Amino acid sequence: VNFDTVTTRLHKVENTDGITKIYGYWAVRNLVVNHKALSSSDIVVPDGSIDANLFIGKNYISLDSTSLIHLKKITIKPYLKYQLNPVKIFTAKINTDWLNAQDVFDASPGGLFESLEGIEVVGKLKYHLHLFLDTSNPDQVQFESALDKQGFHITKYGKTDLSKLNR
């Protein structure tokens, strides 16, 4: 792991009713991750940041839904919660508004999805993910993942000609 610049700002810390709320900003420039299990080449994130609102309660820690992740021109709205007691419960949600499809592909870290590098697309995309796991009842896990599209299509294939999938 290597990077040029890390920025951190602590905006505010509140402690009310046994809940500590930490409001901050963290950013990284030119992050390089090299691990053979992730990619055969370096994974490069030129610019990424998070406006994070972290809440810590007596039995949980969460990244509040008012947090925002920024990668190049796209913004992602995450929500994560890990509850410890009385049982361990994991909750994750990821949502985006309608995004320019090319911005989504351009925001992908270089080296991570090598077959998509250089792809050109038009249209809009919107993503939603929901995961809920109560470890005391794993058979009732909830998982939803949806990618909505408006006028989306590929105008030029990148490094890999994905049209081969149709043949």
Backbone as JSON, one array per atom type, in Angstrom:
{
  "sequence": "VNFDTVTTRLHKVENTDGITKIYGYWAVRNLVVNHKALSSSDIVVPDGSIDANLFIGKNYISLDSTSLIHLKKITIKPYLKYQLNPVKIFTAKINTDWLNAQDVFDASPGGLFESLEGIEVVGKLKYHLHLFLDTSNPDQVQFESALDKQGFHITKYGKTDLSKLNR",
  "N": [[0.85, -1.17, 0.0], [0.55, 2.17, -0.88], [0.68, 5.75, -0.98], [0.25, 9.2, -1.97], [-0.81, 11.44, -0.6], [-2.59, 11.95, 2.39], [-5.48, 13.16, 3.83], [-7.07, 14.43, 6.68], [-9.82, 15.48, 8.58], [-11.29, 16.53, 11.51], [-14.4, 17.39, 12.23], [-16.38, 17.64, 14.23], [-17.24, 16.41, 17.48], [-19.62, 14.76, 19.32], [-21.26, 13.87, 22.34], [-23.96, 12.4, 23.45], [-26.6, 11.07, 25.37], [-25.29, 8.59, 25.73], [-24.27, 8.02, 23.23], [-21.66, 8.43, 21.04], [-20.84, 10.72, 18.63], [-19.06, 11.15, 15.76], [-17.91, 13.4, 13.48], [-16.39, 13.69, 10.45], [-13.81, 14.04, 7.9], [-12.08, 12.27, 5.47], [-9.47, 11.74, 3.19], [-7.7, 10.49, 0.31], [-4.98, 10.55, -1.94], [-3.74, 9.3, -4.97], [-3.59, 6.55, -4.2], [-2.12, 3.41, -4.01], [-2.5, 0.01, -4.31], [-1.14, -3.15, -4.01], [-1.61, -6.4, -4.45], [-1.57, -9.79, -5.03], [-3.86, -11.34, -4.78], [-5.91, -9.61, -5.28], [-5.44, -8.27, -7.74], [-3.59, -8.62, -10.8], [-1.99, -6.54, -11.36], [-1.0, -3.23, -10.2], [-3.45, -1.64, -8.19], [-4.98, 1.38, -8.57], [-6.08, 4.27, -7.03], [-6.82, 7.35, -7.86], [-8.01, 9.56, -6.57], [-9.87, 9.78, -3.76], [-12.43, 10.09, -1.29], [-14.12, 10.46, 1.9], [-16.9, 11.73, 3.53], [-17.51, 11.27, 6.61], [-19.76, 10.16, 9.06], [-19.61, 8.93, 12.0], [-21.04, 6.81, 14.34], [-21.06, 5.78, 17.65], [-22.33, 3.59, 19.84], [-23.52, 2.08, 22.92], [-23.69, -0.65, 22.35], [-23.05, -0.88, 19.67], [-21.55, 0.1, 16.51], [-21.58, 2.47, 13.93], [-21.61, 3.62, 10.53], [-23.08, 6.35, 9.56], [-26.01, 6.96, 7.51], [-25.91, 9.48, 6.44], [-23.4, 9.88, 5.57], [-20.93, 10.28, 2.97], [-19.32, 8.91, 0.17], [-16.77, 9.7, -2.08], [-15.62, 9.2, -5.32], [-13.7, 10.17, -7.83], [-15.92, 11.56, -10.08], [-18.21, 10.54, -8.95], [-20.68, 9.93, -6.37], [-21.33, 8.11, -3.5], [-23.67, 6.73, -1.26], [-23.24, 5.41, 1.74], [-24.2, 3.04, 4.33], [-23.41, 1.52, 7.27], [-23.57, -0.85, 9.84], [-22.67, -2.37, 12.84], [-23.76, -4.38, 15.21], [-23.24, -5.41, 18.52], [-24.45, -6.6, 20.82], [-27.68, -7.72, 21.91], [-27.16, -9.87, 20.26], [-24.91, -10.53, 17.52], [-25.22, -8.41, 14.83], [-25.11, -7.55, 11.46], [-25.38, -4.86, 9.26], [-25.65, -3.47, 6.06], [-25.81, -0.92, 3.67], [-25.86, 0.46, 0.46], [-26.21, 3.15, -1.65], [-26.89, 5.03, -4.61], [-27.53, 8.11, -6.32], [-29.01, 8.9, -9.53], [-26.49, 8.43, -11.86], [-24.09, 9.58, -14.25], [-23.29, 7.23, -16.6], [-20.75, 6.86, -17.79], [-19.12, 8.21, -16.0], [-19.26, 6.48, -13.83], [-17.88, 4.17, -14.75], [-15.42, 5.38, -15.24], [-14.66, 6.02, -12.66], [-13.9, 3.68, -11.54], [-11.31, 2.01, -9.87], [-8.1, 1.95, -11.32], [-6.66, -1.0, -12.62], [-8.17, -2.73, -11.1], [-10.54, -3.7, -12.33], [-9.65, -4.85, -14.92], [-10.56, -5.74, -17.42], [-12.5, -3.93, -18.11], [-11.28, -1.54, -18.59], [-10.95, 1.39, -20.48], [-13.43, 1.27, -21.64], [-16.32, 2.66, -23.22], [-19.33, 4.28, -22.57], [-22.84, 5.2, -22.62], [-25.62, 6.91, -21.1], [-27.45, 6.49, -17.99], [-26.93, 5.37, -14.59], [-28.05, 3.74, -11.6], [-27.58, 2.62, -8.32], [-28.34, 0.16, -5.82], [-27.91, -1.45, -2.72], [-28.57, -3.82, -0.2], [-27.93, -5.39, 2.82], [-28.53, -7.6, 5.43], [-27.73, -9.26, 8.31], [-28.42, -11.31, 10.86], [-26.68, -12.88, 13.21], [-27.61, -14.8, 14.93], [-29.62, -15.97, 13.59], [-28.99, -17.03, 10.88], [-30.22, -18.15, 8.63], [-32.13, -16.4, 7.83], [-31.0, -14.35, 6.42], [-30.83, -11.24, 4.69], [-30.57, -10.04, 1.44], [-30.17, -7.75, -1.07], [-29.57, -6.5, -4.29], [-29.42, -4.12, -6.74], [-29.25, -2.75, -9.98], [-30.2, -0.08, -11.66], [-31.01, 1.23, -14.88], [-30.91, 3.84, -17.35], [-31.3, 4.41, -20.63], [-28.87, 3.16, -21.11], [-26.03, 1.98, -22.79], [-23.27, 0.29, -24.4], [-20.81, 1.97, -26.15], [-18.26, 1.67, -27.06], [-15.98, -0.93, -26.79], [-13.62, -1.77, -24.25], [-10.49, -2.76, -23.05], [-11.07, -5.48, -23.16], [-13.02, -7.31, -25.42], [-16.18, -7.4, -24.88], [-18.33, -8.19, -26.38], [-18.02, -10.73, -27.22], [-19.31, -12.36, -25.45], [-21.86, -12.56, -26.4], [-21.61, -14.26, -28.48]],
  "CA": [[0.0, 0.0, 0.0], [1.33, 3.4, -0.99], [-0.14, 6.9, -1.34], [0.95, 10.48, -1.94], [-1.36, 12.39, 0.37], [-3.76, 11.61, 3.2], [-6.03, 14.33, 4.51], [-8.08, 14.1, 7.67], [-10.37, 16.63, 9.3], [-12.29, 16.22, 12.51], [-15.28, 18.56, 12.28], [-17.12, 17.78, 15.48], [-17.5, 15.21, 18.27], [-20.71, 14.98, 20.27], [-21.57, 12.72, 23.18], [-25.26, 12.6, 24.09], [-27.38, 9.86, 25.64], [-24.47, 7.4, 25.59], [-23.86, 7.84, 21.84], [-20.61, 9.33, 20.59], [-20.98, 11.0, 17.2], [-17.82, 11.73, 15.22], [-18.13, 13.91, 12.13], [-15.07, 13.96, 9.92], [-13.52, 13.93, 6.47], [-10.83, 11.6, 5.2], [-9.23, 11.67, 1.75], [-6.42, 9.94, -0.11], [-4.64, 10.82, -3.34], [-2.78, 8.37, -5.55], [-3.49, 5.33, -3.42], [-1.72, 2.24, -4.8], [-2.57, -1.25, -3.57], [-0.61, -4.25, -4.81], [-1.75, -7.72, -3.82], [-1.89, -10.73, -6.1], [-5.23, -11.86, -4.63], [-6.84, -8.58, -5.77], [-5.2, -7.95, -9.14], [-2.25, -8.97, -11.27], [-1.23, -5.29, -11.44], [-1.33, -2.26, -9.16], [-4.77, -1.0, -8.16], [-4.69, 2.8, -8.34], [-7.2, 5.17, -6.77], [-6.19, 8.66, -7.94], [-8.6, 10.54, -5.67], [-11.04, 9.27, -3.08], [-12.66, 10.71, 0.02], [-15.37, 10.15, 2.58], [-17.46, 12.58, 4.58], [-17.99, 10.17, 7.46], [-20.43, 10.42, 10.31], [-19.44, 7.68, 12.71], [-21.79, 6.8, 15.59], [-20.64, 4.68, 18.52], [-23.25, 3.42, 20.96], [-23.13, 1.11, 23.95], [-23.58, -1.99, 21.8], [-22.92, -0.85, 18.21], [-20.8, 1.15, 15.82], [-22.2, 2.61, 12.61], [-21.31, 4.69, 9.6], [-24.43, 6.84, 9.34], [-26.45, 7.11, 6.12], [-25.62, 10.83, 5.96], [-22.02, 9.86, 5.09], [-20.8, 10.28, 1.51], [-18.04, 8.49, -0.4], [-16.54, 10.35, -3.38], [-14.59, 8.65, -6.19], [-13.74, 11.01, -9.03], [-17.14, 12.34, -10.22], [-19.4, 9.87, -8.41], [-20.92, 9.98, -4.94], [-21.99, 6.9, -3.0], [-24.24, 6.92, 0.08], [-23.14, 4.15, 2.46], [-24.66, 2.88, 5.71], [-22.89, 0.29, 7.83], [-23.8, -0.95, 11.29], [-22.28, -3.62, 13.48], [-24.32, -4.44, 16.57], [-22.57, -6.47, 19.27], [-25.3, -7.24, 21.82], [-27.53, -9.03, 22.55], [-26.57, -10.77, 19.26], [-24.18, -9.8, 16.5], [-26.01, -8.12, 13.64], [-24.43, -6.74, 10.46], [-26.26, -4.21, 8.3], [-24.92, -2.65, 5.07], [-26.62, -0.37, 2.58], [-25.15, 1.35, -0.44], [-27.14, 3.74, -2.61], [-26.45, 6.19, -5.38], [-28.53, 8.77, -7.14], [-28.71, 8.63, -10.94], [-25.13, 8.85, -12.2], [-23.66, 9.43, -15.63], [-22.7, 5.89, -16.68], [-19.32, 6.94, -18.08], [-18.46, 8.59, -14.74], [-19.18, 5.27, -13.01], [-16.79, 3.35, -15.24], [-14.18, 6.13, -15.06], [-14.32, 6.05, -11.24], [-13.37, 2.37, -11.15], [-9.85, 2.08, -9.67], [-7.28, 1.32, -12.35], [-6.06, -2.27, -12.24], [-9.11, -3.59, -10.38], [-11.38, -4.35, -13.33], [-8.83, -4.64, -16.11], [-11.31, -6.0, -18.66], [-13.37, -2.78, -18.4], [-10.48, -0.34, -18.85], [-11.11, 1.98, -21.8], [-14.8, 1.11, -22.13], [-17.08, 3.9, -23.36], [-20.75, 4.0, -22.42], [-23.74, 6.35, -22.49], [-26.79, 6.64, -20.28], [-27.37, 6.74, -16.55], [-27.01, 4.2, -13.73], [-28.4, 3.98, -10.2], [-27.32, 1.36, -7.63], [-28.88, -0.06, -4.48], [-27.54, -2.7, -2.08], [-29.02, -3.97, 1.18], [-27.53, -6.64, 3.44], [-28.86, -7.68, 6.85], [-27.4, -10.59, 8.81], [-28.54, -11.57, 12.3], [-25.89, -14.1, 13.35], [-28.36, -15.81, 15.67], [-30.6, -16.52, 12.67], [-28.38, -16.83, 9.56], [-31.1, -18.58, 7.54], [-33.0, -15.28, 7.48], [-30.2, -13.27, 5.86], [-31.49, -10.45, 3.65], [-29.61, -9.49, 0.5], [-30.74, -7.17, -2.28], [-28.64, -5.72, -5.09], [-30.12, -3.73, -7.96], [-28.64, -1.72, -10.81], [-31.18, 0.46, -12.6], [-30.35, 1.95, -15.98], [-31.71, 4.66, -18.26], [-30.6, 4.67, -21.89], [-27.5, 2.66, -21.01], [-25.45, 1.01, -23.72], [-21.83, 0.39, -24.63], [-20.51, 2.53, -27.46], [-16.94, 1.18, -27.46], [-15.42, -1.86, -25.83], [-12.3, -1.4, -23.76], [-9.39, -3.71, -23.17], [-11.64, -6.79, -23.49], [-14.21, -7.23, -26.27], [-17.26, -8.11, -24.18], [-19.34, -8.69, -27.32], [-17.8, -12.18, -27.37], [-20.28, -13.03, -24.6], [-23.04, -12.79, -27.21], [-21.32, -15.27, -29.5]],
  "C": [[0.9, 1.23, 0.0], [0.37, 4.52, -1.35], [0.71, 8.15, -1.27], [0.5, 11.34, -0.76], [-2.55, 11.78, 1.1], [-4.19, 12.87, 3.92], [-7.07, 13.86, 5.51], [-8.51, 15.38, 8.38], [-11.42, 16.11, 10.29], [-13.14, 17.46, 12.7], [-15.91, 18.75, 13.66], [-17.23, 16.41, 16.14], [-18.57, 15.56, 19.29], [-20.9, 13.7, 21.09], [-22.86, 13.02, 23.92], [-25.96, 11.26, 24.22], [-26.59, 8.58, 25.39], [-24.03, 7.1, 24.16], [-22.8, 8.89, 21.5], [-20.75, 9.47, 19.08], [-19.74, 11.73, 16.73], [-18.09, 12.12, 13.78], [-16.77, 14.3, 11.57], [-14.99, 13.77, 8.41], [-12.16, 13.27, 6.34], [-10.68, 11.47, 3.69], [-7.84, 11.08, 1.49], [-6.23, 10.28, -1.58], [-3.57, 9.83, -3.75], [-2.5, 7.17, -4.65], [-3.15, 4.17, -4.36], [-1.75, 1.02, -3.89], [-2.07, -2.34, -4.5], [-0.73, -5.52, -3.99], [-2.26, -8.69, -4.87], [-3.3, -11.31, -5.98], [-6.27, -10.88, -5.15], [-6.69, -8.32, -7.26], [-3.78, -8.34, -9.51], [-1.37, -7.73, -11.44], [-1.65, -4.37, -10.3], [-2.76, -1.77, -9.3], [-4.52, 0.45, -7.75], [-5.99, 3.57, -8.16], [-6.61, 6.58, -6.76], [-6.72, 9.66, -6.9], [-9.86, 9.95, -5.06], [-11.19, 9.93, -1.73], [-13.98, 10.23, 0.61], [-15.68, 11.24, 3.59], [-18.16, 11.6, 5.51], [-18.6, 10.7, 8.75], [-20.52, 9.1, 11.05], [-20.15, 7.77, 14.05], [-21.39, 5.56, 16.38], [-21.57, 4.67, 19.73], [-22.73, 2.38, 21.93], [-22.9, -0.28, 23.35], [-23.42, -2.01, 20.28], [-21.95, 0.23, 17.76], [-21.41, 1.24, 14.43], [-21.59, 3.77, 11.84], [-22.67, 5.17, 9.14], [-24.73, 7.05, 7.85], [-26.25, 8.52, 5.58], [-24.17, 10.95, 5.48], [-22.01, 9.79, 3.57], [-19.39, 9.84, 1.11], [-17.93, 9.12, -1.79], [-15.38, 9.65, -4.09], [-14.7, 9.37, -7.52], [-15.06, 11.78, -9.06], [-18.38, 11.69, -9.6], [-19.46, 9.99, -6.89], [-21.76, 8.76, -4.56], [-22.46, 7.19, -1.58], [-24.2, 5.58, 0.81], [-23.86, 4.2, 3.82], [-24.15, 1.53, 6.18], [-23.18, 0.29, 9.33], [-23.4, -2.34, 11.75], [-22.76, -3.56, 14.92], [-23.7, -5.63, 17.28], [-23.5, -7.26, 20.18], [-26.75, -6.94, 21.56], [-27.03, -10.11, 21.59], [-25.82, -9.92, 18.24], [-25.05, -9.65, 15.26], [-25.19, -7.19, 12.74], [-25.47, -6.16, 9.51], [-25.39, -3.38, 7.36], [-25.91, -2.2, 4.02], [-25.72, 0.54, 1.76], [-26.16, 1.84, -1.46], [-26.45, 4.85, -3.38], [-27.69, 6.86, -5.97], [-28.25, 8.36, -8.58], [-27.36, 9.23, -11.27], [-24.9, 8.7, -13.7], [-22.87, 8.12, -15.71], [-21.2, 5.94, -16.95], [-18.54, 7.33, -16.83], [-18.29, 7.39, -13.82], [-18.0, 4.41, -13.45], [-15.44, 4.05, -15.06], [-13.71, 6.14, -13.6], [-13.74, 4.72, -10.75], [-11.85, 2.46, -11.0], [-9.11, 1.32, -10.76], [-6.64, 0.06, -11.82], [-7.02, -3.22, -11.54], [-10.01, -4.37, -11.33], [-10.73, -4.14, -14.69], [-9.6, -4.83, -17.4], [-12.21, -4.83, -19.04], [-12.59, -1.51, -18.73], [-10.65, 0.12, -20.3], [-12.51, 1.87, -22.37], [-15.48, 2.48, -22.2], [-18.56, 3.56, -23.38], [-21.54, 5.31, -22.41], [-24.91, 5.92, -21.62], [-26.53, 6.95, -18.82], [-27.54, 5.42, -15.8], [-27.34, 4.62, -12.31], [-28.27, 2.64, -9.49], [-27.9, 1.35, -6.23], [-28.41, -1.42, -3.97], [-28.06, -2.68, -0.65], [-28.61, -5.35, 1.66], [-27.87, -6.56, 4.92], [-28.6, -9.1, 7.29], [-27.46, -10.59, 10.33], [-27.83, -12.9, 12.52], [-26.59, -15.18, 14.17], [-29.4, -16.5, 14.78], [-30.1, -16.37, 11.22], [-29.25, -17.28, 8.38], [-32.02, -17.45, 7.07], [-32.21, -14.09, 6.94], [-30.99, -12.56, 4.76], [-30.4, -9.88, 2.74], [-30.35, -9.01, -0.75], [-29.64, -6.39, -2.98], [-29.34, -5.4, -6.4], [-29.37, -2.61, -8.66], [-29.69, -1.29, -11.83], [-30.44, 1.23, -13.69], [-31.38, 2.71, -16.8], [-30.86, 4.93, -19.49], [-29.17, 4.17, -21.9], [-27.16, 1.73, -22.17], [-23.97, 1.32, -23.94], [-21.61, 0.91, -26.03], [-19.15, 2.06, -27.98], [-16.41, 0.26, -26.36], [-14.02, -1.42, -25.46], [-11.29, -2.48, -24.05], [-9.88, -5.09, -23.6], [-12.91, -6.58, -24.32], [-15.31, -8.07, -25.64], [-18.35, -8.61, -25.12], [-19.17, -10.18, -27.57], [-18.78, -12.96, -26.51], [-21.55, -13.36, -25.38], [-22.85, -13.88, -28.26], [-21.07, -16.57, -28.83]]
}
